[in-house]
């Protein structure tokens, strides 16, 4: 089953389970059997040559899913070894029933106490130990089980979520299983996408077990996935009589002394995504370097607001910040740009300069901070905060990226793009969006400048900041992934800027 768009909190998925059982009349054990059957189907698709599997079962419903899967696998002719991380005598409810049904077929000897050496007998290890029931740190008694699974040297298939991983934050709660593949049931959990979640999850599969979330506020997604089809919807084929004036004018304000490269990268990215005209307003000493790097850009050396004013009059969108710096020149450019009423894409030192001022909300801008810039933006006391509030740290932003995103949107308005692994996009009245694409090779100088230019170039064509941000983040990540196919080390921002063209022309 294809992954759905909606992503939920752990509590929402539990509530959805309850809805299925209490409102839809689906017995809990029926859901467990559906989960076990689906898991076996994915395992046989993912590892078609595997005939011997080891299933490690815990004490809750996740363990019950494992026992059901073991019964179905044995009936399908596979050699199954079940290792109980929790003694069967301690099981309750549907998990106990699943264990008893398996032992009815396999005999009591079919379930053995967990022992690390027994893991070597399987071609695939199934993790059915903790699931989403984990509410705090992994218990000391379970840590050796999870460490042994990781050390076994076998591919690991996790049921619902890798054991030890927070299903809300994606942070490991002590030791956590590193799965090669994971199948999630009923609803996608946020922890599979946030934090370290993708690193532990591996390839993700999904089965809703025939449970559909009701259209009520309680089941408004915590996050939504950005889909490739959004690119085609936002960027239809161009009419044959189009001209460059049809696709907007972008003004890049940046390229302070010694930082011409950032403005050039942003300008090229805006061109590569299809903006009609792109102008760069740079410090006079940087203008020649920007122009020589990309002749299609119109470059002006400006020193004050009076020289910037004619360029502002012609612009449809401003990208503010690439290579801006924090000099007096930068502050003059920032003040002039913030007085302009049109849409802005704000990045880099423009964000750092804004963070030094009292927070101002604006409806028509897109802020694109990385976690460090987000921390500085949130450290300035807001209207309802006290001056004694401690500064927000990068680590705090990373520990609760969705919370930080929501605070940024509440404080500054508009659209916020919180960059990083699993870039998040937020705006008022919409569930935040998450981008699953991208790779570590994109942690390179200038990559943020390319993103800023791409979003600005798309905003000049699309005119809706929310859509432009979503599509810009996705095409930037897809371009980065394309460049990383030959290896993640050595990917350059200019490589990604050039590759953008491929992904804005999907058909």
N, C-alpha and C positions, 0 to 999 in steps of 0.2 A: 504494500500500500504506500502511495506517495506521502511524503511528509505534509501535514497540514500547515496552514499559515499561522494558526494561533498557538501561543505558548503560554502555559499556566503556572501558577504557584502550586506548591505541594498541597496546600489546603484546598485549593480549587479542585484539584484532581481527586482528592479524598471526597469532597462534596459531590463530585460527579459520580464517583462510585456509589455513594449513598443515594443519589438521585436514581441511578440505574436500578438499585436494589429495592428502594422504598417506593418510588413513583412509577418506574417502568415495570416493576415486578420481575426483574431478572435475578435469580438467586446468586449469591456471592460465589458459590461453588461452580456455577455455570460460567461466570466470568473467569474464574481460575482455570477451568478446563479450556476455555477459548484461548487464554493466554498461553497455556502449555502447548496447545496444538499449534498456535501461530509461531511460537518460539522454535519448535521442532522444524517447522516448514522453512523458516529462515536459516536455521543451522544447516539443513541439508542442501539448501541453495548456496549458502556461503562456503561450506566445506563439503562438497559432494562426494569426495573420496574418503571421508572420515567414517569409520565403522565402530570405533571404540571411543566412548565419551565418558567423562567424569563430571558428575553434577554435585556441587557443594551446596548443601541446603542449610539455611538458618532456621530461626524459630518462628518467624512471622509469615504473613501471606506471600512474601517473596520466596521463602522456602517452600511454601505450598505450591507456588508456580513451578518450582524445580521438581517437586515430587510428581506432579501431574505430567510434566514434560518427560520425566524418567519413564513413567508408565507407558506413555505413547511411543517413546523411542524404542522401548523394549518390544512393544507390540509390532513395531515397524521392522524389527529384525536387527536393530543395532545392539551392540554389547554395551551395557550401561552399568556404571559403578556409582552408587550414591554414597557420598560422605556426609555424615551429619555433623555440622558445626555446633548444633544444639541437640541434645538427646531427644529422640522421639517422645519419650515420656513427658517431656516438658511442653509439647505442642498443644495447642488449643484450637477450637473452631474449625474453619475450613482447611487450615494447614494440617491439623491432625487427621481429618478425613482424607486428604490427599495422600498423606503418608500411609495410612492404613490401606487405602485402595492399591497403592503401589506394592505394599508388602503382601497383600492378598495374592498378587500375581507373582511377585519375585521371591516371596518367602521372607521371613524375618532377617535372614542373613543377607538379603539384598541391600540393607542399609547398614553401613559400617561407621564406627566413630571416625571422626576426621583424623587423618595422619598425613603429614606432608609427603611421605614417600609414595603414598597411593596415587598422588596426582600424576606420576610419571606413566601410569597405565593408560591414560587417555590421549587420544589424538587432538581432542578439543576439551577444554575445561569450561563448564558452565557455572557462572557466578550467580547463585540464588541465595546469597547469605543475608544481606541487610535491606536492600531496596530503599524505598522512600521513607520507611518508618524511623530512620535514624534522626534523632532530634538534638543530640549533642555529640560530644567527642566519642569516637569508637571505643567501646569497652576494652579494657586491657586484655580480657580473655579472647577477644576477636582479632586483635592485632596480629598475632602469629598466623592466623588463618589467612588473612589478606596478604601478608608478606609472603607466605608460602605459595599462594596462587601466582603472585607476580614473579616469583623466583623459579617457577616450575619449567620455564622454557617451552610452554605450549601456548597456542592461540587461546584467547579467553573470550567467551561470549557472555555478556552480562544481561540479566533480565531486569528490565525497567530502568535501572540506573546502576552504574558500577558501585559496588559496596564501598562505603566509606566516603563517598562524594556527597556533599550537600545538594539536595535536589532543588534548592532555591537559589543558592549563590554560586554553585559550581566550584566551591573551594573544598579541598579535602579536609575532613574532620579527623585528622590523624592519618594513619595508614589508609590508603584507598587502592582499590583494584584498578589496574590499567588494562582496559579491555581493547581487544582488536575490533569488536563489533558490539553493539548494544541494541536491544529491541525495547522500545518504550510502549507502554500500554495506556489506553483510554485517552490520555492527553499528554502532549509533550510538556516536559518539565523544564523550568527555566534553567536549572543547574546543568542541563545538558549543553547549554549554549553560552552561559556566562562563565567568567573566571577561567579556571583550568578545565572546565567541563569538557570541551572538545578534545583536549589532550588525553583525558581518561576514557572518553566514550568511544573513540574510534569511529568506524562507519556506523551511522545511525539508521535504524529501521523503526517502523511504527505500525501498530495495529490498534484501531479504536475499539475493538471487541464489540462492534455494533452498538456503541453508545455515542449518541450525538449530544453535545452540550446544548441546553435550552437557551433561547435568545432572551436572557435576563441579565440585568446589571451584575449579578453575582458572578457570572461567567464571562465578563469582559476580559479579554486576554491581558496578561501581564506584559507580553511582548508580541510582536508579529514579525514574521520572516519577510525579507524583501525578496521578491520573485523576479526571475528573468523576464517574464512577460510584461513587467512594468516598463521595461526599456522600449519595447515595441509600441506599447500603448502611448507612451509619452512622446515618442519620436517617430511619427508615421512618415511614409514616403513624402518627399518634397514635390511640390507642383513644378512642372517644367518651366513655368514662367517666373520662378523665384529668382531673386537677386540678393546680393549680400546684405542689402538693407532690410531684407525680410526676416533676418535671423538675429537681430539685436546687436547693440554695441556695448562692449565691455570695457571698462576702464580699470586697469590695475594700478593701484597706488602703492608703491614700495620701491625697492631697489635703492636703499640708502647708501651712503658712502661705503665702498668695499663689499656690498651685498647685491650686486647686479644679477647674479645667477638665479636667486629666488624669484625675482620679478620676471625674468625671462622664462623660467619653467612654468610659472603660473600663466603667462601670456600664451605660450605654446599650447598648454593644456586646454585653454579656452578655445583656441583655434581648432585643435584636434577634435573637440566634441561638437564643432559646427557653428560656433558663434560667427556672426557675419563680419564684424569689424572688432579688432582688439587694439586698444591704445594703452601704452604704459606711461605713467607719470612717475619719473624717477628723479633722484637728486642729480643736479647738472653733471657732476663728475662721474656718474654711473650710466648716463644715457647712451653714450657711444658703445659701451660694452654690451648693453642690452640689445641695441639695434644690430650690431654686427653678429650677434649670435642667432638671430631669427629675423631675416629681412621682411617677413610678412607682417611683423608688428610695426605699428606706428608709435614712435617713441619721442617723448618730450621731456627735456630737462626743465623741471619747475623748482622754484625756490620759495614761493610763498602762495598764499591763497588767491591772490589776484591773478597769478599765472595759471593756477589750477582751474579757475572759474570757467573759462571757455570749454575746457574738457568735460567738466561736470555737466554743462548744459547739453552736450551731445550724447551723454552716456545714458544707457538704459539700466545698467547694473554696475556697481563698483565692487571690486575685490580689493580689500584693504588689509595690508599687513605683510605680504611676502617680502622679506628683506627690509622691512621698514626701519628697524632699529628703534632706539629710544632717545635719539638726539633731539635738539630743539627743532630741527627740520621735521623730524617724525611727528612731534607734537603739533606742529602747525598743520601738517597734512591731515592728521587725525581729526583736529578740530574742524577743518574745512569739510572733510568727508561726513562727519556726524551732523553737520548743519544741512547737508543735502537730503532732500525728502525721499529719494528713491530707494530701491532695495540694495542692501549691502551683504557681502559675504566677508566675514571678519575672521582673521587668523593671526597667528604668530605674535609679533610684538604689539600689534594693534590690540590684541586681547590683554597683553600684559599692561599696556598703558591704561586700558579701560578698567582693569582690576585695581588700579591706584585711585580711581575716582569713586564717588558714591554711585551705587548701582542705578542704572537707568534702563527701563524696559522699552523695547521697541518692537512693533508688530512685524515689520517687514525686513528683518535682518536674519542672517544665518550665521551663527557662531560655530567655529570649528576647533575647539580646544583639544589638546592632548591632556592626559590626566594631570600633569604638572600645572598647565595653564588653567584647567578647571579648578584645581585646588586654590590657586591664587584668586580666581574670580569669586569663589565661595568664601574666601577668608575675609574679604571686606565686609564689615557689619552691614546687614541690610536694614531696611526701615524698621523692622520689628525685632532686630537683634540688639544686643548691647555691645559696647566697645570692648568689653572684657572677654568676649568670646575668643577661645583659642583658635589659632590659625589652623585651617584645614590642611591636611597633608596629602601627598600623592598616594600614600598607602591607604588612607581612609577612602579616597575616591575609588581606588581599585577594589577595595573590600566590598563596596556597595555601589557599583557603577550605575545601576538603575536609579537608586536613591539620589546620587549626585546629579544625574541627568535631570531628574524631576525638579531638584532644587534650582538648577541653572535655568530651566524653562520658567519656573515660577518667579525667579528674581529678575531675569533679563528679557523674558518674552521671546517672540519669534520662534525660530527653529534652532535647536542645538544639536550639533554633531559631536559626540564624545568619542574621539578617535582611540584606536588601540585594537588589540585582538578582540574581535566581536564588536566592531564599531556600532554605537547606539545612536539613534536619531529620535529626538523628541520634540513635541509641540503641544500646546494646550488643546485639550479635547480629543486627542488621539492616543491610543496605546503606543508606547515607544516601539520603534522598529529596530531590528538587529540584522547586521550583515554577517553571514557565515563565511563569505569568501575572504580571500587575502591570505598572506603567508608571512613567515618571519623574515624572508628576504626583503620585504618592504620596509623594514626598520632601517632606513637609509636616509642620508641627507637629501632634502629637497622633496621628499615624498608628500609631505603635507602641502607644499606649495603647488604641486601638481593637482592635488585634490581640490584645493581652493579654486584654482583656475577652471577645473572641470565643472565644479558646481556653479561657478559664476557664468561660464559659457552656456550651460544648460538652462540656468535661470533666465538668461537673455532670450532663449527660445521658448521655454515652457511657461514662464511667468508665475508659476505657483511655487513658492519656496519649499513647501513640504515635499512635493513631487521632485523638484530639482535636487533636493538634498538626498532623497532616497536613491534616485537614479544615478546621481553623481557618485555617491559612495559605492554603489554596486559596480558601475562600469570601471571605476578606479581599481577596485579589488580584483575584478575579473582580468583587467589588463595586467595587474601584478602577478596573478596566477599564471597567465599565459607566458610572461617573461621568465617565471621561475621553473618552467618545465625542464629547462636545461640545468637547473640547479639554483638553489636559493641564494647562495653566496655570490656577491658581485652584481646583483640586480641594481641598476641605476634609475634614478627618478626620470631621467631623460628617456630611458628605454620604455618606461611605463607611459610617459606622455605620448610617445609615438604610437604605442599600442592601443591607446584609447579609441582611435578611429575605428578599429575592428568592432568594438563592442557597442558603439552608438549606431552601427549600421546593421544590427541583427534583423533578420527577416524570417 
